[in-house]
C-alpha cells in the first residue's frame, strides 16, 4: 500500500471480517485444546458429543445408538 493511501470502506470491512474470522478460529482452537482426551462430552441426547456444527448444534453418538438410556453406565451392559 502506498504511503498516504487511505483504505476504502470496502477494504476496511474486508479487514474487519478477516480479523473476526481469525479471532473465532483462535477461540475454537483454544476450546478444543482445553478439553482433555479423557473427557467425554455428553448430554441427555448424546452419549458422546463429537463436535458442534457452525450453528452450534451438537453431533455425535446418541444414547439410542448405543442401546442405552441416558446416563446409563455402558460398562455394565457389555
N, C-alpha and C positions, 0 to 999 in steps of 0.2 A: 504494500500500500504506500503510495507516495506521501511524502510529508505534507501535512496540511489537508489531506483528503478527509472529508467527513463522511461517515457511514450514512447510507440511506436508511429510511425506516425499515425497508425490507431486509437490509443487511443486519441491522440491529435485532430485528425479530428472529432472523435465522440464527444469529449468535446466541441469543437468549434461549431459543428452543434447543440448540445443541447443548448448552450448559445444563438445562433442566434434564435432558436425556442422560447426560453423564452423571449428574447427581443421583438420579433414580437408579441407574445401573450400579453405582457405588453403594447405595443403601441396600439394594437387593443382595449384592455380593457380601456385604458385611453381615446381613441377616443370615445368609447361608453359612458363612464362616463361624457364626456364633453357635450354631447347632452342633452338638457333639454327634459322632457317628452312632453312638448307642441310643441316642434319644429318638424315640418313635413318636411322631405326632399323630394323635387320634382325636376323634370326636364321636358324637352319637351316631354318625352315619358311616364314618370311615375307620376301619381297623388300622390302616396305615395311610397317612396323607403323604403322597409322594411329592406334591408341589401345589402351586396355585396358578390359575390362568392369569392372563394380563388383567382380566376384570376382577380378580380376587377370589374366584370360586375354587374350592379345593378339588383335587382329583387324587385317586389312588385306589387301594383295595378296600372294598366295602366289607362290613361285618357279614352281610349275606353271602358274599362270595367265599368267605372263609367258613361258612356254615356255623356261625356263632351269633349269639345275642350280644348286643352292645355291652362292652366291658367284661364279657365272659373270659376267663383265663384259657387261652388257646392251648397251653401245655397240658391241661387236664383232659383235653379231648383227643390227644394224639395217641 
